[in-house]
């Protein structure tokens, strides 16, 4: 599928970055490079929710994903997607194989791991956690089954879903 920089979104991102004293560079331009023929949905962030036919392109950062979905609820009707989180002091490379195994055993649950970037200013060994693992599913029973497995696998703990 041919790709192109989406002009209006590029302009929005440039203004957003300039307000923070940052520049729009080649790496950041990838955030506004979308398939041709896309549909850009209303946005709550400089980077929009983009759809090509019935496929949505969404951010991988949980906070942004949540904001975007909540501000565009009318586009995501149906059975709600449930969420649970766990955190660990282990590094992502140490837990990846275990997460992959659980993902393969429970395909009804989407599993994402996210490095703690909120505490980049703190020494690694003093951070409150290293990695957050987020589960998404339309089934509460699936979340209830998988969350304890995740906690055990990552030697972690259940984290609040409202953070």
Rosetta constraint file for C-alpha pairs under 8 A:
AtomPair CA 1 CA 35 HARMONIC 6.31 0.50
AtomPair CA 1 CA 36 HARMONIC 7.41 0.50
AtomPair CA 2 CA 35 HARMONIC 5.75 0.50
AtomPair CA 2 CA 36 HARMONIC 5.83 0.50
AtomPair CA 3 CA 33 HARMONIC 6.39 0.50
AtomPair CA 3 CA 34 HARMONIC 5.38 0.50
AtomPair CA 3 CA 35 HARMONIC 4.28 0.50
AtomPair CA 3 CA 36 HARMONIC 5.48 0.50
AtomPair CA 4 CA 33 HARMONIC 5.24 0.50
AtomPair CA 4 CA 34 HARMONIC 5.59 0.50
AtomPair CA 4 CA 35 HARMONIC 6.25 0.50
AtomPair CA 4 CA 36 HARMONIC 6.19 0.50
AtomPair CA 5 CA 10 HARMONIC 7.11 0.50
AtomPair CA 5 CA 29 HARMONIC 7.30 0.50
AtomPair CA 5 CA 30 HARMONIC 7.83 0.50
AtomPair CA 5 CA 32 HARMONIC 5.63 0.50
AtomPair CA 5 CA 33 HARMONIC 4.18 0.50
AtomPair CA 5 CA 34 HARMONIC 6.27 0.50
AtomPair CA 6 CA 10 HARMONIC 6.05 0.50
AtomPair CA 6 CA 32 HARMONIC 5.76 0.50
AtomPair CA 6 CA 33 HARMONIC 6.02 0.50
AtomPair CA 6 CA 34 HARMONIC 6.55 0.50
AtomPair CA 7 CA 11 HARMONIC 6.21 0.50
AtomPair CA 8 CA 12 HARMONIC 6.28 0.50
AtomPair CA 9 CA 13 HARMONIC 6.08 0.50
AtomPair CA 9 CA 32 HARMONIC 6.16 0.50
AtomPair CA 9 CA 46 HARMONIC 6.56 0.50
AtomPair CA 9 CA 47 HARMONIC 6.40 0.50
AtomPair CA 9 CA 48 HARMONIC 7.34 0.50
AtomPair CA 10 CA 14 HARMONIC 6.06 0.50
AtomPair CA 10 CA 29 HARMONIC 7.15 0.50
AtomPair CA 10 CA 32 HARMONIC 5.81 0.50
AtomPair CA 11 CA 15 HARMONIC 6.31 0.50
AtomPair CA 12 CA 16 HARMONIC 6.17 0.50
AtomPair CA 12 CA 46 HARMONIC 5.38 0.50
AtomPair CA 12 CA 47 HARMONIC 7.87 0.50
AtomPair CA 13 CA 17 HARMONIC 6.07 0.50
AtomPair CA 13 CA 24 HARMONIC 7.58 0.50
AtomPair CA 13 CA 46 HARMONIC 5.05 0.50
AtomPair CA 13 CA 47 HARMONIC 6.80 0.50
AtomPair CA 14 CA 18 HARMONIC 6.03 0.50
AtomPair CA 14 CA 23 HARMONIC 7.11 0.50
AtomPair CA 14 CA 24 HARMONIC 5.67 0.50
AtomPair CA 15 CA 19 HARMONIC 6.19 0.50
AtomPair CA 16 CA 20 HARMONIC 6.74 0.50
AtomPair CA 16 CA 46 HARMONIC 6.74 0.50
AtomPair CA 17 CA 21 HARMONIC 6.30 0.50
AtomPair CA 17 CA 22 HARMONIC 4.89 0.50
AtomPair CA 17 CA 23 HARMONIC 6.00 0.50
AtomPair CA 17 CA 24 HARMONIC 6.78 0.50
AtomPair CA 18 CA 22 HARMONIC 5.20 0.50
AtomPair CA 18 CA 23 HARMONIC 6.15 0.50
AtomPair CA 24 CA 28 HARMONIC 5.92 0.50
AtomPair CA 24 CA 29 HARMONIC 6.74 0.50
AtomPair CA 25 CA 29 HARMONIC 6.21 0.50
AtomPair CA 26 CA 30 HARMONIC 6.83 0.50
AtomPair CA 27 CA 31 HARMONIC 7.64 0.50
AtomPair CA 28 CA 32 HARMONIC 7.54 0.50
AtomPair CA 29 CA 33 HARMONIC 6.46 0.50
AtomPair CA 31 CA 47 HARMONIC 7.19 0.50
AtomPair CA 32 CA 47 HARMONIC 6.91 0.50
AtomPair CA 34 CA 38 HARMONIC 7.21 0.50
AtomPair CA 34 CA 50 HARMONIC 7.86 0.50
AtomPair CA 35 CA 52 HARMONIC 7.33 0.50
AtomPair CA 37 CA 52 HARMONIC 6.75 0.50
AtomPair CA 38 CA 50 HARMONIC 6.48 0.50
AtomPair CA 38 CA 51 HARMONIC 5.63 0.50
AtomPair CA 38 CA 52 HARMONIC 4.80 0.50
AtomPair CA 38 CA 53 HARMONIC 7.57 0.50
AtomPair CA 39 CA 50 HARMONIC 5.73 0.50
AtomPair CA 39 CA 51 HARMONIC 5.11 0.50
AtomPair CA 39 CA 52 HARMONIC 6.28 0.50
AtomPair CA 40 CA 48 HARMONIC 6.35 0.50
AtomPair CA 40 CA 49 HARMONIC 6.11 0.50
AtomPair CA 40 CA 50 HARMONIC 4.74 0.50
AtomPair CA 40 CA 51 HARMONIC 6.52 0.50
AtomPair CA 41 CA 48 HARMONIC 6.30 0.50
AtomPair CA 41 CA 49 HARMONIC 5.40 0.50
AtomPair CA 41 CA 50 HARMONIC 6.11 0.50
AtomPair CA 41 CA 51 HARMONIC 7.65 0.50
AtomPair CA 41 CA 72 HARMONIC 7.68 0.50
AtomPair CA 42 CA 48 HARMONIC 6.79 0.50
AtomPair CA 42 CA 49 HARMONIC 7.29 0.50
AtomPair CA 42 CA 72 HARMONIC 6.84 0.50
AtomPair CA 43 CA 47 HARMONIC 7.14 0.50
AtomPair CA 43 CA 48 HARMONIC 4.86 0.50
AtomPair CA 43 CA 49 HARMONIC 6.58 0.50
AtomPair CA 43 CA 68 HARMONIC 6.72 0.50
AtomPair CA 43 CA 71 HARMONIC 7.29 0.50
AtomPair CA 43 CA 72 HARMONIC 7.56 0.50
AtomPair CA 44 CA 48 HARMONIC 7.37 0.50
AtomPair CA 44 CA 67 HARMONIC 7.07 0.50
AtomPair CA 44 CA 68 HARMONIC 6.17 0.50
AtomPair CA 44 CA 71 HARMONIC 6.53 0.50
AtomPair CA 45 CA 64 HARMONIC 7.92 0.50
AtomPair CA 45 CA 68 HARMONIC 7.47 0.50
AtomPair CA 48 CA 68 HARMONIC 7.75 0.50
AtomPair CA 49 CA 56 HARMONIC 6.96 0.50
AtomPair CA 49 CA 57 HARMONIC 6.24 0.50
AtomPair CA 49 CA 58 HARMONIC 5.90 0.50
AtomPair CA 49 CA 68 HARMONIC 6.94 0.50
AtomPair CA 50 CA 56 HARMONIC 5.69 0.50
AtomPair CA 50 CA 57 HARMONIC 5.24 0.50
AtomPair CA 50 CA 58 HARMONIC 7.17 0.50
AtomPair CA 51 CA 55 HARMONIC 5.42 0.50
AtomPair CA 51 CA 56 HARMONIC 4.32 0.50
AtomPair CA 51 CA 57 HARMONIC 6.09 0.50
AtomPair CA 52 CA 56 HARMONIC 6.56 0.50
AtomPair CA 58 CA 65 HARMONIC 6.54 0.50
AtomPair CA 59 CA 64 HARMONIC 6.51 0.50
AtomPair CA 59 CA 65 HARMONIC 5.55 0.50
AtomPair CA 60 CA 64 HARMONIC 7.76 0.50
AtomPair CA 60 CA 65 HARMONIC 6.71 0.50
AtomPair CA 61 CA 65 HARMONIC 6.07 0.50
AtomPair CA 61 CA 114 HARMONIC 7.66 0.50
AtomPair CA 62 CA 66 HARMONIC 6.03 0.50
AtomPair CA 63 CA 67 HARMONIC 6.29 0.50
AtomPair CA 64 CA 68 HARMONIC 6.02 0.50
AtomPair CA 65 CA 69 HARMONIC 6.09 0.50
AtomPair CA 66 CA 70 HARMONIC 6.03 0.50
AtomPair CA 67 CA 71 HARMONIC 6.12 0.50
AtomPair CA 68 CA 72 HARMONIC 6.15 0.50
AtomPair CA 69 CA 73 HARMONIC 5.75 0.50
AtomPair CA 69 CA 76 HARMONIC 7.34 0.50
AtomPair CA 72 CA 76 HARMONIC 7.11 0.50
AtomPair CA 73 CA 77 HARMONIC 6.71 0.50
AtomPair CA 79 CA 138 HARMONIC 6.59 0.50
AtomPair CA 80 CA 138 HARMONIC 6.10 0.50
AtomPair CA 81 CA 136 HARMONIC 6.31 0.50
AtomPair CA 81 CA 137 HARMONIC 5.47 0.50
AtomPair CA 81 CA 138 HARMONIC 4.70 0.50
AtomPair CA 81 CA 139 HARMONIC 7.91 0.50
AtomPair CA 82 CA 136 HARMONIC 5.54 0.50
AtomPair CA 82 CA 137 HARMONIC 5.26 0.50
AtomPair CA 82 CA 138 HARMONIC 5.66 0.50
AtomPair CA 82 CA 139 HARMONIC 7.10 0.50
AtomPair CA 82 CA 140 HARMONIC 6.83 0.50
AtomPair CA 82 CA 143 HARMONIC 7.84 0.50
AtomPair CA 83 CA 134 HARMONIC 6.96 0.50
AtomPair CA 83 CA 135 HARMONIC 5.44 0.50
AtomPair CA 83 CA 136 HARMONIC 4.68 0.50
AtomPair CA 83 CA 137 HARMONIC 6.63 0.50
AtomPair CA 83 CA 143 HARMONIC 7.55 0.50
AtomPair CA 83 CA 161 HARMONIC 7.13 0.50
AtomPair CA 84 CA 134 HARMONIC 5.83 0.50
AtomPair CA 84 CA 135 HARMONIC 5.15 0.50
AtomPair CA 84 CA 136 HARMONIC 6.85 0.50
AtomPair CA 84 CA 143 HARMONIC 7.00 0.50
AtomPair CA 84 CA 147 HARMONIC 7.20 0.50
AtomPair CA 84 CA 158 HARMONIC 7.92 0.50
AtomPair CA 84 CA 159 HARMONIC 7.74 0.50
AtomPair CA 84 CA 160 HARMONIC 7.91 0.50
AtomPair CA 84 CA 161 HARMONIC 6.00 0.50
AtomPair CA 85 CA 132 HARMONIC 6.75 0.50
AtomPair CA 85 CA 133 HARMONIC 5.64 0.50
AtomPair CA 85 CA 134 HARMONIC 4.49 0.50
AtomPair CA 85 CA 135 HARMONIC 6.18 0.50
AtomPair CA 85 CA 147 HARMONIC 7.78 0.50
AtomPair CA 85 CA 158 HARMONIC 5.96 0.50
AtomPair CA 85 CA 159 HARMONIC 5.18 0.50
AtomPair CA 85 CA 160 HARMONIC 6.76 0.50
AtomPair CA 85 CA 161 HARMONIC 6.07 0.50
AtomPair CA 86 CA 132 HARMONIC 5.73 0.50
AtomPair CA 86 CA 133 HARMONIC 5.19 0.50
AtomPair CA 86 CA 134 HARMONIC 6.55 0.50
AtomPair CA 86 CA 147 HARMONIC 7.53 0.50
AtomPair CA 86 CA 150 HARMONIC 7.32 0.50
AtomPair CA 86 CA 151 HARMONIC 6.23 0.50
AtomPair CA 86 CA 156 HARMONIC 6.51 0.50
AtomPair CA 86 CA 157 HARMONIC 5.41 0.50
AtomPair CA 86 CA 158 HARMONIC 4.29 0.50
AtomPair CA 86 CA 159 HARMONIC 4.91 0.50
AtomPair CA 87 CA 129 HARMONIC 6.19 0.50
AtomPair CA 87 CA 130 HARMONIC 7.42 0.50
AtomPair CA 87 CA 131 HARMONIC 5.75 0.50
AtomPair CA 87 CA 132 HARMONIC 4.41 0.50
AtomPair CA 87 CA 133 HARMONIC 6.09 0.50
AtomPair CA 87 CA 151 HARMONIC 7.70 0.50
AtomPair CA 87 CA 154 HARMONIC 7.86 0.50
AtomPair CA 87 CA 156 HARMONIC 5.36 0.50
AtomPair CA 87 CA 157 HARMONIC 5.56 0.50
AtomPair CA 87 CA 158 HARMONIC 6.44 0.50
AtomPair CA 87 CA 159 HARMONIC 6.11 0.50
AtomPair CA 88 CA 129 HARMONIC 5.44 0.50
AtomPair CA 88 CA 130 HARMONIC 5.94 0.50
AtomPair CA 88 CA 131 HARMONIC 5.59 0.50
AtomPair CA 88 CA 132 HARMONIC 6.63 0.50
AtomPair CA 88 CA 154 HARMONIC 6.13 0.50
AtomPair CA 88 CA 155 HARMONIC 6.31 0.50
AtomPair CA 88 CA 156 HARMONIC 4.30 0.50
AtomPair CA 88 CA 157 HARMONIC 6.68 0.50
AtomPair CA 89 CA 128 HARMONIC 7.55 0.50
AtomPair CA 89 CA 129 HARMONIC 4.82 0.50
AtomPair CA 89 CA 130 HARMONIC 4.86 0.50
AtomPair CA 89 CA 131 HARMONIC 6.77 0.50
AtomPair CA 89 CA 155 HARMONIC 7.94 0.50
AtomPair CA 89 CA 156 HARMONIC 7.11 0.50
AtomPair CA 90 CA 94 HARMONIC 6.44 0.50
AtomPair CA 90 CA 95 HARMONIC 7.16 0.50
AtomPair CA 90 CA 129 HARMONIC 7.94 0.50
AtomPair CA 90 CA 130 HARMONIC 6.11 0.50
AtomPair CA 90 CA 131 HARMONIC 6.98 0.50
AtomPair CA 90 CA 154 HARMONIC 7.00 0.50
AtomPair CA 90 CA 155 HARMONIC 7.62 0.50
AtomPair CA 91 CA 95 HARMONIC 6.87 0.50
AtomPair CA 91 CA 130 HARMONIC 5.95 0.50
AtomPair CA 91 CA 131 HARMONIC 6.45 0.50
AtomPair CA 92 CA 96 HARMONIC 6.00 0.50
AtomPair CA 92 CA 113 HARMONIC 7.35 0.50
AtomPair CA 92 CA 114 HARMONIC 7.98 0.50
AtomPair CA 92 CA 115 HARMONIC 7.05 0.50
AtomPair CA 92 CA 130 HARMONIC 7.76 0.50
AtomPair CA 92 CA 131 HARMONIC 6.30 0.50
AtomPair CA 93 CA 97 HARMONIC 7.93 0.50
AtomPair CA 95 CA 99 HARMONIC 6.23 0.50
AtomPair CA 95 CA 153 HARMONIC 7.26 0.50
AtomPair CA 95 CA 154 HARMONIC 5.76 0.50
AtomPair CA 96 CA 100 HARMONIC 6.11 0.50
AtomPair CA 97 CA 101 HARMONIC 6.27 0.50
AtomPair CA 98 CA 102 HARMONIC 6.38 0.50
AtomPair CA 98 CA 153 HARMONIC 6.17 0.50
AtomPair CA 98 CA 154 HARMONIC 7.70 0.50
AtomPair CA 99 CA 103 HARMONIC 6.04 0.50
AtomPair CA 99 CA 111 HARMONIC 7.51 0.50
AtomPair CA 99 CA 150 HARMONIC 7.14 0.50
AtomPair CA 99 CA 153 HARMONIC 7.51 0.50
AtomPair CA 100 CA 104 HARMONIC 6.19 0.50
AtomPair CA 101 CA 105 HARMONIC 6.37 0.50
AtomPair CA 102 CA 106 HARMONIC 6.09 0.50
AtomPair CA 102 CA 146 HARMONIC 7.73 0.50
AtomPair CA 102 CA 149 HARMONIC 7.76 0.50
AtomPair CA 102 CA 150 HARMONIC 7.68 0.50
AtomPair CA 103 CA 107 HARMONIC 5.83 0.50
AtomPair CA 103 CA 109 HARMONIC 7.08 0.50
AtomPair CA 103 CA 110 HARMONIC 7.09 0.50
AtomPair CA 103 CA 111 HARMONIC 6.53 0.50
AtomPair CA 106 CA 142 HARMONIC 7.89 0.50
AtomPair CA 106 CA 146 HARMONIC 7.60 0.50
AtomPair CA 108 CA 137 HARMONIC 6.25 0.50
AtomPair CA 108 CA 138 HARMONIC 7.81 0.50
AtomPair CA 108 CA 139 HARMONIC 7.82 0.50
AtomPair CA 108 CA 142 HARMONIC 7.14 0.50
AtomPair CA 109 CA 135 HARMONIC 6.33 0.50
AtomPair CA 109 CA 136 HARMONIC 5.58 0.50
AtomPair CA 109 CA 137 HARMONIC 4.79 0.50
AtomPair CA 109 CA 138 HARMONIC 7.96 0.50
AtomPair CA 109 CA 142 HARMONIC 6.73 0.50
AtomPair CA 109 CA 143 HARMONIC 7.01 0.50
AtomPair CA 109 CA 146 HARMONIC 7.83 0.50
AtomPair CA 110 CA 135 HARMONIC 5.61 0.50
AtomPair CA 110 CA 136 HARMONIC 4.99 0.50
AtomPair CA 110 CA 137 HARMONIC 6.34 0.50
AtomPair CA 111 CA 133 HARMONIC 6.86 0.50
AtomPair CA 111 CA 134 HARMONIC 5.80 0.50
AtomPair CA 111 CA 135 HARMONIC 4.76 0.50
AtomPair CA 111 CA 136 HARMONIC 6.58 0.50
AtomPair CA 112 CA 133 HARMONIC 5.60 0.50
AtomPair CA 112 CA 134 HARMONIC 5.20 0.50
AtomPair CA 112 CA 135 HARMONIC 6.57 0.50
AtomPair CA 113 CA 131 HARMONIC 6.54 0.50
AtomPair CA 113 CA 132 HARMONIC 5.70 0.50
AtomPair CA 113 CA 133 HARMONIC 4.36 0.50
AtomPair CA 113 CA 134 HARMONIC 6.31 0.50
AtomPair CA 114 CA 131 HARMONIC 5.48 0.50
AtomPair CA 114 CA 132 HARMONIC 5.18 0.50
AtomPair CA 114 CA 133 HARMONIC 6.30 0.50
AtomPair CA 114 CA 134 HARMONIC 7.92 0.50
AtomPair CA 115 CA 130 HARMONIC 5.92 0.50
AtomPair CA 115 CA 131 HARMONIC 4.45 0.50
AtomPair CA 115 CA 132 HARMONIC 6.40 0.50
AtomPair CA 116 CA 120 HARMONIC 7.41 0.50
AtomPair CA 116 CA 129 HARMONIC 6.71 0.50
AtomPair CA 116 CA 130 HARMONIC 5.26 0.50
AtomPair CA 116 CA 131 HARMONIC 5.46 0.50
AtomPair CA 116 CA 132 HARMONIC 6.87 0.50
AtomPair CA 119 CA 127 HARMONIC 6.39 0.50
AtomPair CA 120 CA 124 HARMONIC 7.85 0.50
AtomPair CA 122 CA 126 HARMONIC 6.47 0.50
AtomPair CA 122 CA 127 HARMONIC 6.13 0.50
AtomPair CA 123 CA 127 HARMONIC 6.55 0.50
AtomPair CA 124 CA 130 HARMONIC 7.64 0.50
AtomPair CA 133 CA 150 HARMONIC 7.99 0.50
AtomPair CA 135 CA 143 HARMONIC 7.02 0.50
AtomPair CA 135 CA 147 HARMONIC 7.58 0.50
AtomPair CA 136 CA 143 HARMONIC 7.50 0.50
AtomPair CA 137 CA 142 HARMONIC 7.02 0.50
AtomPair CA 137 CA 143 HARMONIC 6.56 0.50
AtomPair CA 139 CA 143 HARMONIC 6.52 0.50
AtomPair CA 140 CA 144 HARMONIC 6.04 0.50
AtomPair CA 141 CA 145 HARMONIC 6.17 0.50
AtomPair CA 142 CA 146 HARMONIC 6.08 0.50
AtomPair CA 143 CA 147 HARMONIC 5.74 0.50
AtomPair CA 144 CA 148 HARMONIC 7.28 0.50
AtomPair CA 145 CA 149 HARMONIC 7.23 0.50
AtomPair CA 146 CA 150 HARMONIC 6.21 0.50
AtomPair CA 147 CA 151 HARMONIC 6.21 0.50
AtomPair CA 147 CA 158 HARMONIC 7.89 0.50
AtomPair CA 148 CA 152 HARMONIC 6.16 0.50
AtomPair CA 149 CA 153 HARMONIC 6.00 0.50
AtomPair CA 150 CA 154 HARMONIC 6.04 0.50
AtomPair CA 150 CA 156 HARMONIC 7.93 0.50
AtomPair CA 151 CA 155 HARMONIC 5.79 0.50
AtomPair CA 151 CA 156 HARMONIC 4.83 0.50
AtomPair CA 151 CA 157 HARMONIC 5.51 0.50
AtomPair CA 151 CA 158 HARMONIC 6.80 0.50
AtomPair CA 152 CA 156 HARMONIC 6.54 0.50
